[in-house]
Amino acid sequence: MSNGISLDQPYPTITESDKLYERALGLIPATTQTLAKGPQQYIKGVAPKYLKRGKGSHVWDVDGNEFIDFQMGIGPLSIGYAIDEIDEAIKAQLADGITFSMMHPLEVEVAELMREIVPNAEMVRYSKVGADVTSAAVRAARAYTGKKKILCCGYHGWHDWYVAVTDLNAGIPEEAQELTFTVNYNDLDQVRESIDDDVAAIILEPFVFEAPKEGFLEGLREICDEKGIVLIFDEMWTGFRIALGGAQEYFGVKADLSTYSKAVANGMPVSMLVGKKEIMNVFEKDVFFYTTFGGEALSLAAAKATIEYMKKHGVQKRIGEQGAKLKEGYNALAEKLGMASYTSCEGYPMRTIVKFDPSAGNPLELKSLLQQEMIKRGVLWGGFHNVSYSHSDADVEHTLAAYEAALPIVKSAVDAGDVKGALKGEPVGPVFRKTSNFNTKPNRK
Ligand SMILES: Cc1ncc(COP(=O)(O)O)c(C=O)c1O
C-alpha cells in the first residue's frame, strides 16, 4: 500500500503503549472506560494499547504504527475518522458554543431529520450514551404499561436493570434480578413461555450476527400487540448501518420505541430515543429523563452532518458492499486452505464476526493467534469487521491478503495441536456479549 502498512513487516514496537499502560495500572480501574477497547481484548505483548490518531479507515498508535481499523471505535465511526464535511460542521458549532443555557435550534432540526428517516420516530429525545436511552425506554415502557418486568436479549448497557442478570452484577441489589429476564433470539416459543401479566417490554437488537428467522420480528410484533407489551428495538449497531432508517426500514417491522447511539454522529457522543407519540408522551410530564448535556450542540451538529452525509453519499450501500467482499473473501480463503470446517465469517455485511469452532482448539487462543498475525500485517483486528464508509478497495484487498498470509499460520498451529505455543503473548479474554443462553432466566409464572 502507499501508506505505512505492508504485509511483510515485523511485529509492531509497542513501547509507548506499554509505558502509558504502566501509568494507568492502579490509577484507572481496569485501565479502560470501554471493556471492548481494553487490553483484555488484545493479545498482550503484541498488540498496541493506545491509539492517538485516525484518518478515514486508518489509525495510528502512540508508537507511530499504522493500521487499517476494523473496530472503528466499537461502532461510532460509521463514516470514518476525521471526515472533513462532518468536522467542519463541528468546528462551525464550536466557534458559536458547545453547551447553552437554553434549548438549541439543533435539537429541533435533528429531531425533524430523525422523524423523516426513522419509521417509528414520531417523537425524539436525546442523551449521551446508549445505556441512557435503553434505560429511558425501559422506564417509559413501565410507566406506559403499569407493568414491571423486562425481557431482553443481548447487551443493552451498564445500568442496573440490565446488568443485574449478567455475571458482572456486583453492587446491584438482588431484587433487580427479579424484574429482568433474558430470552433467546429467534425463539418465539421461548419468548411466549417467558411472558406473564407483568411484562412491560421486550427489548432486543433486531439482529446481532444471526439473521432473524422468517417471521421472528413480525412474530414479536404480534405477541407485543396481543399482550400489551412495548416492543423496543435497540438499534445501536443496526441504526444507520443496515439502512438509513435502521432495521425497522430494512425489515419493514416497526418497534414502539427504538434507541440509537453509536453510528449517528460519526464519533461524537449522542444517543437518541425515538418512538410512538402515545408512549413518548410519558416524558411530557410523568417520567423524569433529563440531563445537563442532553442537548449539547457539538454532537447534534455532528449528527446533523452525519445524517446529511449519509443521505448524500449512499453510505449504507457502500458499507454493505465492502463488508460482503470481506465476508465472502474470508470464507473463500478458509475453504481454499481447508479450514472451513472450523472457521467462518458470519453476519450481515455491515458487521461480521470471524468464528472458530472449539473442535479446532480453544477459540480465544485461535482468535489471539489470528489477531497477532493480522496486527503484524497492519490490520487492527478484534474478530469483527465493523465496516465504515471509508474502508476502501485497497483496504479490503490488503486485509484479504493479510488473511491469506495469516490463516496458514493458524492452520499449522491447529494441525500441530498447539495453538497456545504459537502465541507471542497472553491470549485475549471473552467478549461480554451474548444473545443466547446468557443467564437465561425464563419468567416462571
Ligand atoms: C446493542 C447495544 N446496546 C446498548 C449499548 C450501550 O451503549 P453505551 O456503551 O453507549 O452505553 C451497546 C454498547 O456497546 C450496545 O452494543
The ligand as an ORCA input file, in Angstrom:
! r2SCAN-3c Opt
* xyz 0 1
  C     -26.643     -3.117     21.426
  C     -26.107     -2.155     22.447
  N     -26.956     -1.555     23.265
  C     -26.533     -0.675     24.182
  C     -25.196     -0.398     24.325
  C     -24.744      0.567     25.363
  O     -24.235      1.707     24.774
  P     -23.206      2.635     25.581
  O     -21.959      1.839     25.758
  O     -23.017      3.825     24.704
  O     -23.855      2.992     26.872
  C     -24.268     -1.017     23.482
  C     -22.832     -0.759     23.633
  O     -21.978     -1.486     23.184
  C     -24.736     -1.932     22.511
  O     -23.905     -2.565     21.679
*
